[in-house]
Amino acid sequence: MADVLFLALSVLTIGAAIAALELRSLIYGSIALMGTLGGIAGFFILLDSPFVAMFQIAVYVGSIAVLILFTVMLVKRELIFKKIEDPKRKLAGIGLMLIIMVAVGAIILDSGVKTITTDSAPVDFREIGEDFLTYYWPALIAMALILAGSVIGALVLARREDTVENGQRTD
Amino acid sequence: MSVIAPKFRLAYFLKSIIDNIFWAIILVTLIGIPAIQIGLFYGDLPVIEGELLTAFLAFTWLFNPAMALPLVKSLIYSDLFRIAAFPGFGFAALIAAGTIFVERKMLAKLQLRVGPFYCGKIEGILQLAGDGLKLISKEIIIPAKADKPIFWAAPVLFVATAAAFVSLIPVAPGGWVVADLDVGLLAVFAVIGFFPIITVLSAWSANSKYPFIGGIRALHQMVSFEIPLILSLLGVVILTGTLNLSEIVESQHNFPWIIFMPIGAIVFFTAMLAELERIPFDLPEAESEIVAGWLTEFSGMMYGLVQLGSYVKLYAFAALFVVIFLGGWTGPVFWPPLDEQIITTGLEISSYTGDPFLTVSTPGLPLFDADPNEWILQKQGELQYTTGQLLISGVVWFVLKTIAVIFFILLPRGVFPRIRIDMLLHIGWYKLIGLSFVNIFIALGLLYSGILGPEGVF
């Protein structure tokens, strides 16, 4: 069962990734990107960590894909993209992909990971929280500062200077 | 006087009926029965009262009401019933349909109108059925330059996402929830994230300017109000130490969290109004500015599906508010507690000497209990109840609270005007996020002072 799911998720993820690269329509490309990110969330569920899977969906599909979609809708793509059909570039790209895949495959084969244990219990998110607060506390502090900085930055950017006293816009 | 069908001939009518019967018999014989047999070959059949339920036995039991009871029980405890009917989509759609009617009548009363009046004898009670029939029978018009696959898929995806949201809401004690996830609240956030995508994609695919403006507004609004929505719930998560929605409800058996976190509740309610595109935050559907916002190009049942989805979403948000802040199904059990003897053996009436000569058993009463041979008596203090009693009591409390919250969601529509988009974003980014941080600090204070939380006084 897990093998069938793994194969289906792999086909979905890689197929959607290829579609995201190859489709001419930018909207469909970003939908395919959502498929890729959702497939990765499926891998996390398969690996017994629903916590990470839900964050993958909430952050990547729910926010970053929306950001990409929003950006794509606001640009006129004819102005910035030119269609380049160059067989040399295509061959070079395929060759580069093959080299990377062979290298990654060699590393995976060398690492000795052959099968997935499918009947283990899901990773408890409370353990993740404990690890964050004990062993990985510098990372937590750094993330907290970055997030606080970004929220304050967003508030500053959203601030309007040109409002008058009674709350009406001047322009 | 006009005639409904001017060329009516009885013979043609009978012929059409016979035609239909003929085709139905042909299709059932050629497709239906083989499909049922193949399904029975592969599917697992339930064992009821020690007997394997075959199709033959099921038909036999259906004609005997006393024997049909275990069949009904096993149906109620099947997964399909949960997904389609009770805690899942059917229940939500029923409440959503009620909401639409109550909204129209209540707004009319608020504004000194009568509202729907003519359909049905009493106060236009059949208006909703009439509207549904009208929407189903209308033609679906697709704009000529629309992006057809996305345009067709968007209403269905909207309803599906709303149904996925509903499936995460626990309704009654004893695991009456479709998907009881360990990370339920995170799953809710993940599902909520799909609504802006579907909205903006359907708005783009209509290839028309009003839907596009509405979709962009909806995207702004939903994405920016998701942040206070998530942050306002973190206080409850800090104090309960869990993300499972059923456990969050069970943590409130003494008091609902709204007592200690009113700020979080207010922030969540406001963000909820914005996520639902209700007045005063209904800029995506501003009917006086941009026709109907992102719904402009939908017609017929596609519009009906979007409306159904948005009201199911309204129910789901109201139910989430009830689950997190108002204590879900917790409330006094209003059923009288039962003696164990009444349920197990029945009511025994004794003669003078003391031996029972008559036993009144109650076969219909424990309909909702999982296993009739093993009465699950749950203690609530000193009193004993069956799971069926707790279920009914819990559902009644849950529905009452949810209806109250839905009423408060509907009420601003009759009172407030629509606000400007810069005011909306100002409210979202300045006030609500700030207030939700205040709420988180209150929760942390209560936790570290040892008053509430896993090791707290209460």
Interface residues (C-beta under 8 A of the other chain):
Chain A: I27 I31 M34 P50 F51 M54 F55 I57 A58 V61 G62 S63 A65 V66 L69 F70 M73 P122 F125 R126 V151 A154 L155 A158 R160 G167 R169
Chain B: D147 I150 L181 D182 V183 L186 A187 F189 A190 I192 G193 F194 P196 I197 V200 L201 W204 I216 L219 V223 E226 G241 L243 D422 M423 L425 H426 W429 Y430 I433
